[in-house]
Amino acid sequence: MRSSFLVLIALLFIAGSVKAQHVVSGTIKDSLGAVLAGATVGIKGTSSFAVADANGAFSLTTKKVPPLLLQITSVGHKFKEIEITALPDKPIAIVLTVNSELTEVVITSRRRAETAQDVPIPISVVGGARVEETGAFNVNRLKELVPTVQLYSSNPRNTTLNVRGLGSTFGLTNDGIDPGVGFYVDGVYFARPAATTLDFIDVEQIEVLRGPQGTLFGKNTTAGAFNITTRKPTFTPGAIFEVSYGNFGFVQAKSSITGGIIKDKLAGRLSFSGTQRDGTIYNVATQKHVNDINNLGVRAQFLFTPTSRTNITLTGDATRQRPDGYAQVVAGVVETKRAAYRQFENIIKDLNYDLPSRNPFDRLIDHNTSWRSGNDLGGASLNIDQKIGGGTLTSTTAWRYWNWDPSNDRDFTGLAVLSLSQATSKHQQWTQEIRYAGNFSSRLSGVIGVFAISQDLKTDPVHIEESGSAQWRFSQSSTSSKWKTPGLFDGFGIQTRSRLKSLGAAVFAQVDWAITDRLHVLPGLRFNYDKKEVDYERQTYGGLQTTDPELIALKNAVYTNQAFTKDVDENNLSGQLTVSYKASGKINAFATFSTSYKPIGVNLGGLPTANGEVMLDLAQIKPEYVTHFEAGVKTKPFAGATVNAVFHHTSVDDYQTNVQTAEVGVNRGYLANAGKIKVLGAEVDANINVNQFLSLNGALAYTEGEYVSFTNAPVPLEETGSANAFKDISGGSLPGISKWAGSLGGEVLSKQTKALSQTGRFFLGIDSYFRSNFSSSPSPSQYLNISGYALLNGRIGFRAINGLSFFIWGRNLLDRDYFEQLLPAAGNAGHYAGVLGDQRTYGITVRYSL
């Protein structure tokens, strides 16, 4: 963190030379008398703004002399402007009217406070209160509130987070490529996809930006970004305690305590989250339930304010997940093009075995290898905000770690086929971002910054794939009797040692040029530099030790030695141009053209072979080049309502995809380039505050994604064993994309009343989510398609202004059976597994705030 401390010294020196400022202070409450902690107060035409503390109090400074126009915003309340003609001699009292939760919310994605409707970016915003009350305690559940988000996870490591179907490869994760959707928490970039499985801790707001955002954020984002802000420390003491109980033994506890440590100089906040739930799948072999939840997380923040223009925040967090979980059930069996004796049904018949159930929604397994997903993430960051002139100079220094300790049964049966599958890993990252955001003149504002990231990912100490006694029958590719040689494959496996060291650096800038009050032009540029160094080596071990060349050849047909090193570096220039026109106070239209880029990928999951030779040319794959266009309009058709629409079209050359192979030694698939893909669609979202008692929200997305050119894709599961191992799938659908997806919800509030001696309002909330069918295979398959489904969630309870709140909640109230993902078992014998969506869950939450 040395660089941040040097920046701190410089900033404090600058701060000391700043002249005295005018101070405007006051309190903010809603029309019901509740204080509005977290409300934002800004001065129009300046970058000066303040956030109300736990008592609704705020204080901001400005060089500007009256008249001043204050702009006040708070999630769930109507936007308000107040003109100050003379400096007040006492704190002013501001009252906001209750509004729908997603109307006129303040966002910080462009590194300054502004309302979402004024920003020419397709963006979805979900407030922390809605996240908590709908039970969306991680991103996987949040996707039900934002239908353009797709998340697929067979375990934390194998997690895909996409926006509009783009971002990361679909299926099992290959560590050698960069994600295309940026994941940020309080300005810190989280590089590992496993971060998206963590429980939210003390979330204030989540902003989901759609489309490339490389000119606004430090790490390049080719498909979108999650910008998560947490609740900040306040000098006024406050606390929130929450506990939830539900079916399947669900218990969740959350707490957050904040207050001053040194008056007006140092404040702190400590937050905790713990979640437990019993398993939802039963293992008939071990006679226990699996796929439980066992999560603990803690976050500590310290806010230091040496001057009124300097904020320094030190943050540390740690999360520990120890589920007996992420087992998948056999979802079906496909007849492949292989010979009859190589079909799954004949294989298990010869081994005197049958599945515990042919109905995946019986939720029964008999796996003989335990499922373990030890997932540890955490880190520390130092953020310095220094107001200089008309803007803010920010330095963010961060270090993060990820430790992964898994065990999987990748054959998904009770047979000893793949006895071990353990990709234990350790990852560390260091990031540094320095940027300036604000007003450069009365007509020009924007952001300019530099960013650097260093990553070190290594096996810990090795990745292991090991066969059992039944492997011979699943791998048998001829009628030779030598396949049955006793002990040939027992304990035969591979140990992989690999290390990926990467360095990324970038300079980025975006400006907002107000040609007129209505017409704005927003150009942006980004220069990237990326370097990757790979050292990969895997060695076979175990099995029958023999000198018989035929037996050795059979073993090599299952696992082979592989080794390669790569040292690549490259640079790229990308950018965007947006034109925004505010036809009136109710209509804001915009159009954007942008280019983006994803660095070279390297294969770290094993390479396929051809004619017995390892295909070393696939050790690295080409970078992606993205061309993106979108046009949209944001409207306020009447008071209390917003209706937004956007059309988007994205094409990607050399699209990086992860494809499945029939080779057991490439268990998680391998990376390849599709020549070109395109994704296009249209989106509409609306939020209506009918009155102070009823609010409605909805979103609808139509998305098409197809391979424009992919001439050498591996064949789908059902074509395994064809004369050709590769297939031209040009024109086929991209995986993971539903043509239609949407959400519809609303909330009804009572008049202010009392319950259990507390003042507040009763509420009833309903949220629904649906998506049409989608492909769950990188190479389109007639079998690996997931049928569309719809979910209904609800909540009813009492929300107190201060003190005790309580509500009953339910998810998947109609108890729909549905798959989240389908994936072939290693070796492509014909059976495939499914990741099941949760059954109906329900419970009660009690919250106390002070």
Helices and strands as residue ranges (DSSP letters): H 2-16, E 22-30, E 40-43, E 49-51, E 57-62, E 68-73, E 80-84, E 92-96, E 106-107, E 114-115, G 116-118, E 123-127, H 128-133, H 139-142, E 149-153, E 159-163, E 181-185, E 188-189, G 193-197, E 203-210, E 224-230, E 238-246, E 250-262, E 266-277, E 281-283, E 288-290, E 293-307, E 310-321, E 329-333, G 340-342, H 344-350, G 360-362, E 364-365, E 372-388, E 391-407, E 418-439, E 444-467, H 471-475, G 481-484, E 493-514, E 519-541, H 549-556, E 562-584, E 587-598, E 601-602, E 609-610, E 613-614, G 616-618, E 620-621, E 624-635, E 641-659, G 664-666, E 670-691, E 694-709, E 713-714, G 717-719, E 726-727, E 740-749, E 753-755, E 758-771, E 774-775, E 785-786, E 789-800, E 803-811, E 819-824, E 831-836, E 841-849
